C-alpha cells in the first residue's frame, strides 16, 4: 500500500523520500542465531534478501532509504542519554526505562488515557520499573550481539531503534509515519513519547495505519499454519491480481483472504490484461497513439485518492474505463487512445504494471500477414504466424 502512496504523491508532483527501516537486532534474532550457531548478521541477511525479493516480485519499488538498526547504535545511545539527562528516563541495574508519566498526553495516538492504562497494567515484585507503563530503552544482556554503553553491555529497545533512525535519516519531524494497525499501540505511541520528550514534537504530522490481512477469518500465524508465503502465492497467481485484491479495500480496513477471493481477482486481472493488451496492439499496429487523457476521469481519480486513498472507488473507475475501452475497440472508435492513456495513468499510480512491447516494422508485417491468413481461413499458417508474435512477447 505505501508503494502506492509514494507513486501517487509523485504523480501529484511531490518530491518524496520514502524510508523503510530494517530491525536487524532483537531477542528473536539473537535466539535464532544461537540455535543455528551463526551470527545475527547471517540470520538477518537471509530474511532481508527474501523480503526484498518478495517486494520486487509484487511489483513494488524499493524505498529510497533502508536504514539498518545496527548502523545507528551510537546515535541510539546518545539519544537515550539525552532522555536520562532531561529526566525522562532512568537506569536500573544496566537496564534503561522511559518514564512515561514525565510527559503529557501519552496515549494521544491510540486515544487511550494514562489513568486507564495504569489500571489495566500489572507490575511484578521483581520488576525494576517505577511505573508499569514505563518501557525499555536499553536492555542489559550477556548473550548474543551486544554493545558497550554507559550502562553496561546491552542492546537498544525496539521503540528507540525506530525513533532514532527517523531522526538520523530525516533530522526533523516527518510528514507521514506508516505501519500496520497493530503497531499503533504501544509501538508508535512509544515513538511519539520519546520524540516529544527529546525533541518537543510528535515525530510525524500524519499517521497511517494499514488494516490486517487475515486468512479464512483468522489472524495469519505460523503456529496455526495458516500463512500464505508470497513466493508460493506467485506460483499460481499474477502479482497484479494480488495488488488488485489489496487495493479493492480501503487501506484502513482488514481483509479476509480466501482462495475464492484470490481466484476472483485472478479472473478480474486476466480480464483487465486481455483488454489492455488488445487495445495496445490495435493502437500500435495502426500508429494511433497520442498523449491525451480524459481530464474529467483523472479529476475523479484524484478526488478518490485525495479522500484518504479511497482505492476501492478507484477500482470502479478502472472497471468503467475497461468497458468503454472494449466498446471503442470493437467499433474502432477514435476515443480509444484517450481511454487507453487514461487507464494506463491510473494503473501506473497503483503499481499495476502490464509489460507491453512495441511492434517493429517487421513485426507489423507479420501481424498483417497473420490477419490475412485468418481471413482466408488458412489456420495452419495463422497459427504459425501467431506463434512468432507470441514468442516475441507481442501477443
RACOR-V570852 format. One record per residue. N is the residue number from 1. SS is DSSP state (a for helix, b for strand, c for the rest). Layout:
BEGIN
n ss
N SS
N SS
END
This chain:
BEGIN
n ss
1 c
2 a
3 a
4 a
5 a
6 a
7 a
8 a
9 a
10 a
11 a
12 c
13 c
14 c
15 c
16 c
17 c
18 c
19 b
20 c
21 c
22 b
23 c
24 c
25 c
26 c
27 a
28 a
29 a
30 a
31 a
32 a
33 a
34 a
35 a
36 a
37 c
38 c
39 c
40 a
41 a
42 a
43 a
44 a
45 a
46 a
47 a
48 a
49 a
50 a
51 a
52 a
53 a
54 a
55 a
56 a
57 a
58 c
59 c
60 c
61 c
62 c
63 c
64 c
65 b
66 c
67 c
68 b
69 a
70 a
71 a
72 a
73 a
74 a
75 a
76 a
77 a
78 a
79 a
80 a
81 a
82 a
83 a
84 a
85 a
86 c
87 c
88 c
89 b
90 b
91 b
92 b
93 c
94 c
95 b
96 b
97 b
98 b
99 c
100 a
101 a
102 a
103 c
104 c
105 c
106 c
107 c
108 c
109 c
110 c
111 c
112 c
113 c
114 a
115 a
116 a
117 a
118 a
119 a
120 a
121 c
122 c
123 c
124 c
125 c
126 c
127 c
128 c
129 c
130 c
131 c
132 c
133 c
134 c
135 b
136 b
137 b
138 b
139 b
140 b
141 c
142 c
143 c
144 c
145 c
146 c
147 b
148 c
149 c
150 c
151 c
152 c
153 c
154 b
155 b
156 b
157 c
158 a
159 a
160 a
161 a
162 a
163 a
164 a
165 a
166 a
167 a
168 a
169 a
170 a
171 c
172 c
173 c
174 b
175 b
176 b
177 b
178 b
179 b
180 b
181 a
182 a
183 a
184 a
185 a
186 a
187 a
188 a
189 a
190 a
191 a
192 a
193 a
194 a
195 a
196 a
197 a
198 a
199 a
200 c
201 c
202 c
203 c
204 b
205 b
206 b
207 b
208 b
209 b
210 b
211 c
212 c
213 b
214 b
215 b
216 c
217 c
218 b
219 b
220 c
221 c
222 c
223 c
224 c
225 c
226 c
227 c
228 c
229 c
230 a
231 a
232 a
233 a
234 a
235 a
236 a
237 c
238 c
239 a
240 a
241 a
242 a
243 a
244 a
245 a
246 a
247 a
248 c
249 c
250 c
251 c
252 c
253 c
254 c
255 b
256 b
257 b
258 c
259 a
260 a
261 a
262 a
263 a
264 a
265 a
266 a
267 a
268 a
269 a
270 a
271 a
272 a
273 a
274 a
275 a
276 a
277 a
278 a
279 a
280 a
281 a
282 a
283 a
284 a
285 a
286 c
287 c
288 c
289 c
290 c
291 c
292 c
293 c
294 c
295 a
296 a
297 a
298 a
299 a
300 a
301 a
302 a
303 a
304 a
305 a
306 a
307 c
308 c
309 c
310 c
311 a
312 a
313 a
314 a
315 a
316 a
317 a
318 a
319 a
320 a
321 a
322 a
323 a
324 a
325 a
326 a
327 a
328 a
329 a
330 a
331 c
332 c
333 c
334 c
335 c
336 a
337 a
338 a
339 a
340 a
341 a
342 a
343 a
344 a
345 a
346 a
347 a
348 a
349 a
350 a
351 c
352 c
353 c
354 c
355 c
356 c
357 c
358 c
359 c
360 c
361 a
362 a
363 a
364 a
365 a
366 a
367 a
368 a
369 a
370 a
371 a
372 a
373 a
374 a
375 a
376 c
377 c
378 c
379 a
380 a
381 a
382 a
383 a
384 a
385 a
386 a
387 a
388 a
389 a
390 a
391 a
392 c
393 c
394 c
395 c
END
